[in-house]
């Protein structure tokens, strides 16, 4: 891969970087232009503008092939990991090592502030791209190692933090999700990883069951479930060997994080933290099982009336499954045990999720539905513990998607199927 193309190619990229890449590919190649390279760079810049705006604003960066751009972290999740690395270092930011460097997004953010920083990647092209890009991004004196993760790990100097993001694709390019199916195998390498670092941060697929991941790996001191604009994006596990480390491995902490943009373009991070102390005597890593009700369900049925407020937890909390503790923390009953919807008589603005005011509650029969849905042609429909899918319910109700009405279909504790018709609370 050419890193510094000729002037004609650079000029073409600059002129056409906002154009449709597919349309550009159909046009004839101008004289002197490396068209394949130009299209790759334009596509990379356009992806960076969405995922990594500060990188898109940096001149002379080189972007890698499509797959690396698809797999790399977004800027808000990379910034979160930077803050995590700073906290773990706790003033002793001696050495940070990224054993699966990729395009270098996580490395460029997490390594800032460390005296020594090492990027390890087996693909030579990516190593060349990262070596070119890091000084432009303000990451000085980074050591770029083109080599095998496991070989480097065996002989590396001790680090404050190691970051590892095992590849979640098999030899045929298909996605894999189980830890054992990823490359490298973090479970097999755990002993060496902990022998060479105070903390090991492992990035895993958000599709994984985090309870099982904690059990499979062991020595997990922190779990971070990160969502961006209410879509679960990353699962991070922090491993520590104990001893002089800041967080003892036996004291599991779970962080449910949602990143969303403010009007000024800055990212805001809402985080809920839970510890084993919060869940004393409950199973499954301190979290209540789904069989344990979180509040009086009979009282919640009586509370479910027009004018009250209903809440849907953000995607990270939904992934964590900490509904009973969320109910206890905010003093809210759930609509029903498996609804994962919460109620309050007055608005609780601090609740970590979406907030709605109930307009009507209707049972699932023709007469009641006809009256409750009168005048509603469009609505945003969500089902929680309900026998119909969203598509099937929308078809039955003959309601189009969209509008400012939000309908939650769920099942109450007495097995009644109901629709809760709401309006979204104004943004804070």
Buried (B, 14 or more C-beta within 10 A) or exposed (E): EEEEBEEBBBBBBEEBBEEEBEEBBEEEEEEEBBBEBBBBBBBBBBBBBEBBBEBBEBEEBBBBBEEBBEBBBBBBBBBBBBEBBBEBBEEEBBBBBBBBBBBBBBBBBBBBEBEBBBBBBBBEBBBBBBBBBBEBBEBEEBEBBBEBBBEBBEEBEEBBBBBBBBBBBEEEEEEBEBBEBBBBEBBEBBEBBBEBBBBBBBBBBBEBBBBEBBEBBEBBBBBBBBBBEBEBBBBBBBBBBEEEBEBEBEEBBBBBBBBBEEEEEEBEEBBBEBEBEBBEEBEEBBBBEEEEBBBEBEEBBEBBEEEBBBBBBBBBBBBBBBBBBBBBBBEBBBBBBBBBBBBBEEBBEEBBBBBBBBBBBBEBEEEBBEEBBEEBEEBBBBBBBBEBEBEEBBEEBEBEEEEEBBBBBBBBBEEEBBBBBBEEBEEE
